[in-house]
Amino acid sequence: MEQVADDFESSATIIWAQPNYIYTLQGSPNDTYYLGYQWNMRMIQFDDIFPNITGNSDVIITVIDSGIDLDHPDLVEAIWTNANEIPNNSIDDDNNGYVDDIYGWNFINDTNDIDDDNNHGTHVAGIAVAKANNQLGIAGVCSGCTVMSLKAADQNGDLTSTSISNALSYAIDNGSSIINLSFGAHQAYVSQEMLIKNSIDIALANNCLVIAAAGNFAQNIDTNPFIPASYDGVIAVAAVNESGLFADNYSNYGNRIDISAPGGSGIGDSEQDIFSTFPNSTYDFLHGTSMAAPHIAGIIGLLVSVYPDISPTDVKDTLFNSANDLGDSGKDDFYGYGLLAVKNAITYLDSNVLIQDITVSTTLKVFGPNGENSSILNGPNPFNPIQEATFIQYELSKDATVELHIHSISGEKVWSRYFGLGDVSGSSTGFHSVEWSGKNNFGNYVASGPYLIYLVANSDGETVIKTTKILVLK
């Protein structure tokens, strides 16, 4: 096409010519069924962070369930592999007690065959990690993250204490810190259960985040505990329907509920349920708190991807404090702290980083573009350095030397700039707008996440330090 345009331009009667390029509207993933069937993703604000936030493949979300379709085109890129095991040599290369555990283990049959013969595990995995924006199928909450599928359920969907406990141990030993449990039973039927509790306690002690479905019996789990969701430290997830209302026809409830997420209506119209991956490279609808839980596992994966150093406590604080408060004000028995809100969660930590200005001066003043009582600003904020730059804006009451530094939340300095006394580009009396491209001092784009901006101004022995925040979203 470019050659055709060049040929036209060679004509004396044509001023210029170009190909008729095609552009695409942005805002939602281009997955086949996203706009038609994935109402749940729009409900949790996924469109507000797409495509700037995606998962990191180093973040492993474990799904202990009925297995997975290893060949599903929407999951194949996300499936965890054991780098320490040589495939199909009948040797336990990593000496972990499991021979040829390339993709995990089948703890119900004690084999390396984790193929899903029930549908449930593949469906749960898709909600959490299905590949987004690949012009195929659906989008998962944490597209880009890795899923470790550990088969602990048989074809009837039944799990055992030992299959669950052994799967939990395997996940911990292999570096997964996010574990989804979309199953359970009321304590009355498992009254002597200690093995699973002990295994979950070990996971929590190893800084794992354990997410569990609240159960589908429309019962109060304070008076009739549901295991494992009722265990202390576990994130218990209730379900809302397609209208964003508590799914009172099936979801368990109680003070033990921490948060809610879409689980579908469960009233017969399948398109009001959750659409996700199914075995044999297909897709289908299911409903239940089992579907709500992996939404939470997915957003935790995104949080850990954006904030690699975030602690389990901060993850929970972020999820609960950023949720959309529904029902009674504050935490309640049906929605917990509220409905999952992806954008709110991603930006919550940035807006709550504690930073402090320091002034050792009587005459030197540093303030923002809106007068002496305003703070220094940077904008746009958040910003995507691939597409734009941001500008640090401040005003000086007199000439000074100015240092600008940008640090990651963990304290690493990524960028700095120095202006000598009275430099008109950044340290003379008056207003300044200094550009930052989003690259570090070595010329590489910084990772997505929150950063702290420090301005240090000195004049005649007087020092002013101003601080502000910037969120990079790529």
N, C-alpha and C positions, 0 to 999 in steps of 0.2 A: 504493500500500500504506500509506503514511503517513497518508493521509486516512481509510482504513478503520480504522486503529488509533485515530485521533482520534475517529471516530464511536463506536467501542466504549467509549472512555474517558468519553464523555459520558453513558453509562448509569449510573444510580445503583447498580446491582448489580455493577459492574466497577471494581476498584480501579485497574488499569492495563492497557494493551495495547500491543503493538509488533509490527512485521513480523517474520517468521521469516527473518532474514537468513542468507545463505550465506557461509561462510568457507572458505578453501582451505588445505590443509596446505602448508607451505613446506619447502624443502630441495633440490628438484631442479627444473630447468626444465620447463615444461609442453609442450615440443615433442613432437609426435606420436610420434616413434620413439625418444625419448631413453631411456626406461626399458627398452624392449624390445631395442634394437639397439646403443646407444652404451655398451657396456661399457668402451670405451677411456677415456671421460671420467671415469667413476668410478674407474678404475684410477689416473689421474693426479691425483686429489683435487679434481676440478672442483666437486663438490658442496660441498666445504668452504669455497669462496670465493663460491659463488653464493648470493644475488644481489648481494652487497656489492661485488664487483669486476667491472667491465666495461671494455671498451676505449674509447679516446678516438678519435674520428673524425679527429683531426689526425695520428694515428699511421698511417703507410702501410706496409703489408706488400706487397711486390712478389712476385708469383708468375710466374716465367719458365717457360712451359710451353706447352700446346697451345691456350690461349685460355680463354674462359669463356662461360657462358650468361648474357648480359646481362640477360635477363628472368626469371631464376630467382627465385621469390618469397623464397627464403631468402638470396639474395645481392644483390638489386637495391639495397637501401639501403646496401650496403657498397662498391659499385663506385666507383672513383676517376674523377673527371672533370677534364678540363683546363680550369681556369677562364679561361685566357688564349686559348682558341680558340673562335671563333664556329662553331656547328655548320653543316655542309653548305653553306658559302659558297665552297668550292673555293679558299680562300685560306689560306696559312700565316700566320695572324694573329700568332702568337708568334715567328715567324722561327726556329723550331728545326729546320727542314728536313723537317717532316712536315705535310702538308696535312690539315686536319680530323681531327687526332688527338684526338678528344673523349674517348675512353675508353682511349687508349693506342695501340699500333701492332702491326701484323702484320709481324714482321721476317723471316718466311720467304717471304712473297709481296709485301712492300713495299706494303701497303695499310693502310687504317684499319679493316679488317674483322677483329675479334679473336674472332669466333664460334668456339666450340670444336667442331671436327669429329672429335675423338678421344676425348673423355670425361675424359681424365686431368687436364687443367687445372682443369676445373670441380670435380672430386672433391677435388683438393688444396686449392683455394680454400675449399671448404666446411668442411674440417677446421679451417682457420685462422680463418675469420671468419663462418661462417653465423650468422644472427640467432638469438639464444637467447630463449626464453620468449615466442614469438609464436604458440603453439598450432599450430605448423606444422613438419613435417619434423624437423630436427635442430638441435643447438646447436654452434656453433664455439667453439674455445678462446678466441679474442679477439673475441667478439661486440661490436660497436661500433666496432672498428677499420675502417680503409679498406683495400681490396685493389686494387692496381694490377696488372692482368692484362696481361702482355706476351706476345704469341703468337710463339714462336720455334720451334715444332714443327709439322710437317705432319700430315696426317690419319693417317699411319702411325706417328706418334710420333717421327719423326726430326728432330733439330736439327742445325744447322751451327755451325761456329766463328764465322762472321760474324753469324749471327742471334742467338747467345747474347751475343757481345761487344757488339753494337749495343743489345741489350735492357738489358744491364748499364749502359751509358753513359746510356741514356734514364732508367733508374730513378734514377741518381745525380743527373742534371740536373734531375729533377722532384721532388726532395726526399724520396725514400724512403731510409730508413736500415736497413730489414730486408728482406733478399732471400732468397727460398726457391728452391733449385735441386733439384728432384726428378727428376734425370736424371744420366746419366754414361756413361762408357766406361772400360774398363781401358786403362792407359797403353800397353800393348803394341800397341793398335790405333790410338792417336793419339800416337805417339811424338814427333812434331815439333810438338805443340800448344804454342804460345806466346801466341796471341792471347787465349784465355780466361784464362790465368794473368795476363797483363798487365792485363786488364780487372778481374779480381778484386783484384789488388794495388791498383789505383786505387780500387776501392770501399772496400777496407779502409783506405786512406790517407785517405779521406773519412769515416771513422768509421762506415761501414756494417757491419752484422752480416750475414754470409753463412752460410746454413745449407744443407747439402747431404746428400742421401741417400747412405748408405754403399754401396749397390748390392746386387743380388739374386742373386749368384752363389755364395754360401756359400764365399767365398775370403778369404784373408788379404791385406788391402790394404797390409800392410807389404812383402810380397814381390812383390805384383802390384798396384801402386797403381791406385786408381780415381779418375778425374778427373771432377768437380772436388773431390770429398770429401777427397782426399789432399793438396790444397794447404795449405800453412801458413796459419794464420789463419782457415780455414774451420771452422765447427762441423760435424763429421762425425757423422751420426746413424744408429745401428743400430736394429734392430727387435726388439720382444718380441711374443710371441703372447698369446692371450686368457688364458693362465694366468700371465702376467707373467714367462715364461721366455724366454731368448734364442731367437729364431726360427732355429734352426740349420739348418733345411731350406732357407733361402734367404738370410738376411742375411749380408752380408760382415762381417768382423771384423778385429781387429788392434789394435796399440798406438795407432794413429792415431784410433780411435774415441773420441769425446769424451763422448757421452751416448746414452741409448736412450729410445725412446718406442714406444707401441703401433703395430704394423704389420699385425697379423692373423696367422692361422695358416698360410694358404696350403696347406691340406691337403684342400680339397674342400668343407668345410662353410662355406658363405658367411657364415652368421651369426657365425662366429668371425673374420671379417675386419672391415675398417673400413667403416662405413656412412656415406656422405656424398652430397653433391649430385651430380647428373648432368644433362647437357643435356636440353632440352625439359621443364624444370621437374619432373624426376623425381629419384629417389634409387637408389643401388645400392651393392653391396659391392665393394671391391678390397682387395688386400693388397700389401705391399712396404715397403721403406725409403722409397719415395716418399710413403707415407702417414704414416710416422713423422716425417719432417722437418717438415711443417707444424704438428705439435703443438708443436715447439720454436719455430717462427716465431711461433705464436700466444702462447705464454707470454712470449716476448720483447716482443711487442706489449703485453701486459698490464703487464709490468715498466716499459716506457717510459711507459705511460699513468699508472701510479701514481707513478713517480719520473721526471718529465720530464727531469731534469738528469743522469740516470744515464749513466755512460760505458760504452763497449763493453767495456772491461776489467772493470768492475764487473758488467756483465750476465753475462759468462762466469763470473766468480767466483761470482756468485749461483747461476747454473744448476748449476754443477758441485758446489759445496759443499752445496747444498740437496737434491740428488738422493738418492733412496733407494738406498743402496749394496747392490747385488746381486752374486752371484757371489763371487769372491775379494775379501777386504777391501781397500778402496781402489780405485784405478783398475785396471781389467782389460781384456782384449782383446775382451770380448763386450758388456759393458754400459757401457764407458767409466767415467765417475764414478758411474753408476747410472741408475736409471729416473726420468724427469721426475716431479717432485712439485710441483704448482702452488701449493698452500698454503705449503709449505715455502719456495718461491722468493719468493713475495710477502712473507712475513714475515721472510725472512732478513736483509734489509738493516736493517730496524728493530731487530732483536735484535743487530746488529753495529755500530751507530753508536757511535763512541768519544766518550764524554763524561767530563768530569772534575770532581769536587767540589773546592772550595777552602775552606779554613778558616784564618782569621786571628783566632783567639780562644782564650782559656783557660777562660772560664766559660760562654759562650753555646754551647749545643748544640742541633742540629736533627737529628731522627731520625724514623724511620717509626713506624707504629702498633704495631710488634712489639718495642719496646724500644730501648735506646741503640745497639745494634749493627745495627739494621735501617735500610734506606734508605727515603727518602720513596717513597710509592706513588701510583699513580693507577689507578682501576678504575671501571667495566670497562675493560679494555685487551686487545685492540682494542675500539673502540666505534663504533657507527653513530649520528651525531648526529641523524639524521632520526628515530630511534626512542628515543633515550635520551641521558642526560648522563653524563659521567665526573666523578670526584671526586679532587682532589689532596689526599693525606692526609699530615700531618706533625705532629710534636710539638716544642714549644719548651721549653727548660729555664728560660727567664725571659722577661719582657716584651721585645719588640723591635719595630722597624719591619720590615715584610715586603713585598717586591715579588715578584709572580709574573709570569713572562713565558713565553709560548709562541712558539717560532720554528719556521719550516720548516727542512728540512735545508739549504736553500740560504742560510739566515741571515736571512730576512725575518721581522720580528716581526709576528705575527698577532693576539695577544691579550695584555693585561696587566691587572694589578690591584694596587692599593696599599692597605696597611693601616697606619694610624698607630700609634704606640707604644702597646702594650697593648690594641689593639682586640680585643674579645672574639670578633669574627667571623673573625679571622685572625692576630692577632699577640700575643695574651696568652699567659701561661704555660699550657702544657697542650696538649691534642690539638685539631687542627683538620681539617675536611674541607671543602674549597672546591670548589664546583661549577663545571665548565666545560661549556657547552652545545654546544661544537663550532663556535661562530660566532666570526668575527673582531671586531675593534674597531669595524667598521662595521655589524655585525649580520647579516653574510652567512655562510652555512655555508662552512667551509674545504674545500678539495679533499681527496680521499682521499690517504693517504700518511703517512709518519712525521713526527713533530714532536718537538722537544726542549722540555722544561719546565725552567725555571730558577727556583729560589727563592733570593732574596737577603735575608738577615736581618741587621739591624744593631742593636747595643745597646752603649752606652757605649764607642763607638769600636771595638768588635769586630765582625767581619764573617764570616758563614758563607754560602757559596754551595753549594747542592745542586742536582743535576740528575737527571732521569730521562727516559724516553721514552714516547711514546704513539703508537699507530697508529690512524688514522682510516680506517674502511672504510665506504663508502656504497654 
